[in-house]
Amino acid sequence: MNVVGATGERGVSRGRGSAPASQRTFIGASALLFAGSALVTIVRCRSMSAMGEMPMPGGWTMSMAWMRMPGQTWLGVAASFVGMWTMMMVAMMLPSLMPMLWYYRQVVGRIGKTQLGRLTALVGAGYFFVWTVFGAAAFALGAALAAIEMSLPAVARAVPIVVGVVILMAGVLQFTAWKAHHLACCRGPSASGVPLPAHAAAAWRHGLRLGFHCSTCCAGLTSILLVVGIMDLRAMVVVTAAITAERLAPGGARAARVTGAVAVGAGLLLLGRASGLA
């Protein structure tokens, strides 16, 4: 009996000691992933910036990200864009996703599940898979619009006004009940209110739910990034800060409204400038 008791105590001790080690591994792996994705994003943005932009009617410039260079296929361009987009989303969204992953690990760990690292990775993979699909759709739409703008100068001249309208609408969206609902889902412990899953298939589905709510919640802010400049590092930093604030700040809804007010003001300013140039 004493031998069994001692063995049990040693097992409990090992279990307690493994938790901090697992937490350190999670934090270290997340930090490395963030640093790597941020570095890749910076390098890609700078390389694209070095290629220059195409001047367009209306006094604006078009990013080369939407264009097919000589010797490239559209499939290759799309794959390059989606790869860059995914790395960018990892760098932008991981800071606000980590608390949700941390909560998942705590809940699943308390019910005695092993392979926490594998399950957490599946949640993250499902989450960023949704963002990858979003990026593929954004590329298809952006490339189609770029082709129209290059072939129809009248459409190209209207782009500055459209940019102002998009930013204005994105700002208004920040004040809606629809935004508040999805933001609450992103800030809460579970995106759907169901018990957190503790096996591979359900972990993947949980990641998909998180990704859906996140991409929907960020639709307005992401659209601002797309119209302002997908390769603009300054815009990327501002949008990342706004998303992180509304997810993690104690007054998340208030932070969302502040961002909305700034976007509404910027949209009106851009519309005023575009109308004066028209």
C-alpha positions in Angstrom: 0.0 0.0 0.0 2.8 2.4 0.9 4.5 1.6 -2.4 1.3 2.3 -4.4 0.8 5.5 -2.4 4.3 6.7 -3.0 4.0 5.9 -6.7 0.7 7.8 -6.9 2.2 10.8 -5.2 5.1 10.8 -7.6 2.6 10.6 -10.5 0.7 13.6 -9.2 3.9 15.5 -8.7 5.0 14.7 -12.2 1.6 15.8 -13.5 1.8 19.1 -11.7 5.3 19.7 -12.9 4.4 19.0 -16.5 1.8 21.7 -16.6 4.2 24.7 -16.2 6.5 23.0 -18.8 3.6 22.6 -21.2 2.6 26.3 -20.7 6.1 27.4 -21.4 6.2 25.4 -24.5 2.9 26.9 -25.7 4.1 30.4 -25.0 7.5 29.8 -26.6 6.0 28.2 -29.7 3.4 31.0 -30.1 6.2 33.6 -29.7 8.3 31.9 -32.4 5.3 31.6 -34.7 4.5 35.2 -34.3 8.0 36.4 -34.8 8.5 34.2 -37.9 5.2 35.2 -39.5 5.9 38.9 -38.8 9.4 38.6 -40.3 8.1 36.9 -43.4 5.3 39.5 -43.8 7.8 42.4 -43.5 10.1 40.9 -46.0 7.3 40.2 -48.5 5.8 43.7 -48.1 9.2 45.3 -48.7 9.9 43.2 -51.7 6.5 44.1 -53.2 7.1 47.8 -52.4 10.4 47.6 -54.2 8.5 46.6 -57.4 6.6 49.9 -57.3 3.0 50.5 -58.0 1.1 51.3 -61.2 -0.2 54.9 -61.5 -4.0 54.9 -62.3 -6.5 57.5 -63.5 -7.8 59.4 -60.6 -4.5 60.0 -58.9 -4.0 56.7 -57.1 -1.7 53.7 -57.6 -2.4 50.0 -57.8 -0.4 47.4 -55.9 1.4 44.8 -57.9 -0.2 42.1 -55.6 -3.2 42.1 -57.9 -1.3 41.7 -61.2 0.2 38.9 -63.1 3.9 39.5 -64.0 5.5 38.2 -67.2 6.2 34.5 -66.9 3.6 34.0 -64.1 0.4 32.0 -64.2 -2.7 33.2 -62.5 -2.6 30.0 -60.3 1.0 30.9 -59.3 0.0 34.5 -58.5 -3.0 33.3 -56.5 -0.9 30.8 -54.5 1.7 33.5 -53.8 -1.0 36.0 -52.6 -2.8 33.4 -50.4 0.5 32.3 -48.8 1.5 35.9 -48.1 -2.0 36.6 -46.8 -1.9 33.6 -44.4 1.4 34.7 -43.0 0.1 38.2 -42.5 -3.0 36.9 -40.7 -1.0 34.8 -38.4 1.1 37.9 -37.4 -2.0 40.1 -37.1 -4.4 37.7 -35.4 -2.2 35.5 -33.1 -1.9 38.1 -30.3 -5.7 38.3 -29.9 -6.2 34.5 -30.5 -3.7 33.4 -27.8 -6.1 34.0 -24.8 -8.7 31.8 -26.5 -6.2 29.0 -27.1 -4.9 29.4 -23.5 -8.5 29.0 -22.2 -9.0 25.9 -24.4 -5.8 24.3 -23.0 -6.9 25.0 -19.5 -10.4 23.4 -19.9 -9.2 20.4 -21.9 -6.2 19.9 -19.5 -8.6 19.9 -16.4 -10.6 17.0 -17.8 -7.4 14.9 -18.1 -6.8 15.0 -21.8 -3.3 14.4 -23.1 -1.8 15.7 -26.3 -2.7 19.2 -25.5 -0.2 20.5 -28.0 -1.7 18.5 -30.9 -5.3 19.6 -30.0 -4.3 23.2 -29.6 -2.5 23.1 -32.9 -5.7 21.8 -34.6 -7.8 24.6 -33.1 -5.2 27.1 -34.5 -5.1 25.4 -37.8 -8.9 25.4 -38.2 -8.9 29.1 -37.2 -6.3 30.2 -39.8 -7.8 27.9 -42.4 -10.9 30.2 -42.4 -8.6 33.2 -42.9 -6.9 31.4 -45.8 -10.3 30.9 -47.5 -11.1 34.5 -46.8 -7.8 35.5 -48.5 -8.5 33.3 -51.6 -11.9 35.1 -52.0 -10.2 38.5 -51.5 -7.7 37.7 -54.2 -10.3 36.6 -56.7 -12.4 39.7 -56.1 -9.3 42.0 -56.0 -7.8 40.6 -59.2 -11.2 40.9 -61.0 -11.6 44.5 -59.9 -8.0 45.3 -60.9 -8.6 44.0 -64.4 -11.8 46.1 -64.7 -10.0 49.2 -63.4 -7.1 48.8 -65.9 -9.5 48.4 -68.8 -12.0 51.1 -67.9 -10.5 54.5 -67.0 -13.8 55.8 -65.9 -14.0 53.1 -63.2 -10.5 53.7 -62.2 -11.2 57.4 -61.6 -14.0 56.5 -59.2 -11.8 54.4 -57.0 -10.8 57.2 -54.5 -14.5 57.8 -53.9 -15.1 54.0 -53.5 -12.3 53.8 -51.0 -13.8 56.6 -48.9 -17.2 54.9 -49.0 -15.7 51.5 -47.9 -13.9 53.1 -45.0 -17.0 55.1 -44.0 -19.2 51.9 -44.1 -16.6 49.9 -42.1 -16.7 52.6 -39.4 -20.4 52.5 -39.2 -20.3 48.7 -38.9 -18.3 49.1 -35.7 -21.5 50.6 -34.0 -23.9 47.8 -35.0 -25.4 45.1 -32.9 -24.1 42.6 -35.5 -20.6 43.7 -34.7 -21.2 43.5 -31.0 -22.5 40.0 -31.2 -19.5 38.6 -33.1 -17.1 40.6 -30.9 -18.7 39.0 -27.8 -18.2 35.6 -29.4 -14.5 36.4 -30.0 -14.0 37.7 -26.5 -15.9 35.0 -24.6 -14.5 31.6 -23.6 -16.4 29.7 -26.2 -17.4 30.9 -29.7 -20.6 29.1 -29.7 -21.6 28.5 -26.1 -21.2 24.7 -26.5 -18.7 22.7 -24.2 -15.2 22.9 -25.5 -14.2 19.8 -27.4 -11.4 17.5 -26.4 -10.7 15.3 -29.5 -9.1 16.0 -32.8 -12.2 16.4 -35.1 -14.0 18.6 -32.6 -10.9 20.7 -31.9 -10.7 21.4 -35.7 -14.4 22.4 -35.8 -13.9 24.6 -32.7 -11.1 26.3 -34.6 -13.4 26.8 -37.6 -16.0 28.4 -35.4 -13.5 30.7 -33.8 -12.2 31.6 -37.3 -15.7 32.3 -38.6 -16.6 34.6 -35.7 -13.2 36.4 -35.9 -13.2 36.9 -39.7 -16.9 38.1 -39.5 -16.1 40.4 -36.6 -13.1 41.8 -38.5 -14.8 42.2 -41.9 -14.9 46.0 -41.7 -11.4 46.5 -40.4 -10.1 43.9 -43.0 -11.8 45.7 -45.8 -10.1 48.9 -44.7 -6.7 47.2 -45.0 -7.6 45.8 -48.5 -8.7 49.2 -49.9 -5.9 51.3 -48.2 -3.1 49.0 -49.3 -2.7 45.3 -48.7 1.1 45.6 -48.6 1.2 48.8 -46.5 2.9 47.9 -43.2 1.7 51.0 -41.5 -2.0 50.2 -42.3 -1.3 46.6 -41.1 0.0 47.8 -37.7 -2.9 50.2 -37.2 -5.5 47.5 -38.1 -3.7 44.9 -35.9 -3.7 47.4 -32.9 -7.4 48.1 -33.4 -8.3 44.4 -33.6 -6.2 43.5 -30.5 -7.6 46.4 -28.5 -11.3 45.5 -29.1 -10.5 41.8 -28.3 -8.3 42.1 -25.2 -9.0 45.6 -23.6 -11.4 45.5 -20.6 -13.8 47.8 -22.6 -13.7 46.0 -25.9 -17.0 47.3 -27.2 -15.9 50.8 -26.3 -12.6 50.3 -28.2 -14.6 49.1 -31.2 -16.7 52.2 -31.2 -13.6 54.4 -30.9 -12.2 52.7 -33.9 -15.5 53.1 -35.7 -15.5 56.9 -35.0 -12.0 57.2 -36.4 -12.9 55.3 -39.5 -16.0 57.3 -40.1 -14.0 60.5 -39.8 -11.3 59.2 -42.1 -13.9 58.0 -44.6 -15.6 61.4 -44.7 -12.3 63.1 -45.1 -11.3 60.9 -48.0 -14.7 61.4 -49.6 -14.3 65.2 -49.3 -10.9 65.0 -50.9 -12.0 62.7 -53.7 -15.0 64.9 -54.5 -12.7 67.9 -54.7 -10.5 66.1 -57.2 -13.4 64.7 -59.3 
